[in-house]
Amino acid sequence: MTNKLRFLSLDISGYPLFEKNLELSLLTESRVSKSHTESLMHLYGSNYTNNITTIVGKNATGKTTILKLMMGILSVVFNNKSVSETRLKETLFDNSKVKFDVYLYGSDRLIYKDEIVIDSNKLEIETERIYRKKALVSESKKNLLNFSKTNLIMDRDNLSSEVAAVLAPDDSMFRTIIKGNSYEIPLITDNTIFTNTNLFISDLGAVPSEILQYLDPSIEYLKIERTNDLNNNQAFYRLKFKNRDEEITDRNFATIEYYLSSGTAKGISLYTQILSTLKRGGIIFVDEIENHFNHAIARTFINYFKDPAINVNNAKLVFTTHYSEFLDDMNRNDQIYIARRLNKVSLIRYSSTNIRNDLMRSEVFVSDSIHGTTPEYGAYLSLKKATIKSVTDFNKEGAHLNG
């Protein structure tokens, strides 16, 4: 039987833009009814993780930065990536010492805490300590991530000379845990590169006709052929529209993209990545999932992770959005985090608020019942006055010149 490693939770402290401690957890916080577990993965006992997590917030509340930090540290821990090879390189700054507490669960009933401190200036791991404990059904959910009485199993400052000799200063030592326990690790997929750019990725020989029909019914087919030449692994694209005889072909996708809408290009790429994530049971990170999309299309992709007939491998979707109506589609309050920036960036879990359950979440967000979720009214008035003044001054200047 394969031992699988699952991500549970992440704490970030010491990051200059964040409040003292920022936490994002996939673990369920509130009670789970066994008749409503469609979008959850059972770990053991009464412990579950959410298959969908969303971060919602207005502009400049740190949503994208949170995603990049999360993807970066998971790539270091899971994927044998050095710090400088991940999104941490573009998010760490200001000579800060940022601490990441990464909590993981092994299907061999072991829970880990990997405590990593990264020097932002050097992009190196300054300290790292790994703790491990048994997953006990008798332990309360409240104490699941409590390692205060747990023995330290690895300390970066106290390694054998053999291990220390092969461990680079920007590599995590958790790779030895993965290898030693033969863990199967989740694939980390970064879709944030498509947030403002219509790049294209497809590992498929031909894009499924069903997704093309869904995104743009006028397309007959889009095929991607790859050469087998080891020295020239180049793609060749073939695009054909219905009711048109000619086929559009090129080795540069930019030519093909000229004929596609931005939503279609992004939709094909996102679908390809989602399909791969669903097949492998990985984690995909999507920034501004509604960007370039009809909201119905975004909902379709989100619902794949809620459907047990599709998400058989308990793949995870973590996405950000400005579209508060998506909150009403979530099955649980603990699947929602709200990003705010008062003095510094903070995250608040919707399930930890005192908001009544009979209120629509989207209305709570838009009404600013949780302070910091909508633009300040004073800022709105100031912008309105500045706009009026600019238009008025322009008209006065025009009248003066014409006079």
Number of C-alpha atoms within 10 A of each C-alpha: 5 10 15 16 22 22 22 21 19 20 16 22 17 17 22 16 14 19 17 13 15 18 17 19 20 21 22 21 20 12 9 14 8 9 6 10 16 16 24 27 21 14 16 12 13 16 18 21 25 28 22 26 23 23 26 25 24 21 16 12 23 21 27 22 18 23 20 22 21 21 20 24 24 21 22 23 21 21 15 15 18 22 24 16 15 18 20 23 17 13 15 21 17 10 13 15 22 19 21 25 21 22 22 18 21 21 17 15 13 14 22 25 24 21 17 23 21 24 19 21 13 15 20 19 23 18 16 20 20 21 19 19 20 14 19 13 12 8 12 12 17 8 9 16 16 11 15 8 8 12 11 13 11 18 14 19 11 9 13 9 8 8 12 14 9 9 14 13 17 19 18 27 26 19 18 12 13 18 10 9 15 13 19 16 19 21 18 19 18 18 19 19 11 20 17 12 11 19 15 16 16 15 13 12 13 14 18 15 15 11 15 19 13 13 20 16 13 14 18 15 18 20 19 19 15 16 11 9 8 7 7 9 10 15 16 15 20 18 19 17 17 11 9 10 8 10 11 14 17 13 15 12 17 13 13 17 16 10 13 15 14 16 18 20 23 25 24 19 21 22 17 19 19 26 17 17 24 21 15 17 20 21 25 24 24 24 24 23 26 21 18 18 17 11 14 10 16 18 15 10 17 20 17 19 26 23 15 16 10 15 22 14 16 26 29 29 24 20 23 25 22 17 18 18 16 19 24 14 13 19 17 21 20 22 26 24 25 21 24 24 20 12 9 13 22 22 24 17 18 18 17 12 10 8 14 9 9 6 10 13 22 15 14 16 22 16 12 13 12 17 13 17 23 16 13 11 9 9 10 11 11 11 12 12 11 12 12 12 12 12 11 12 12 12 12 12 12 11 10 9 8 7 6
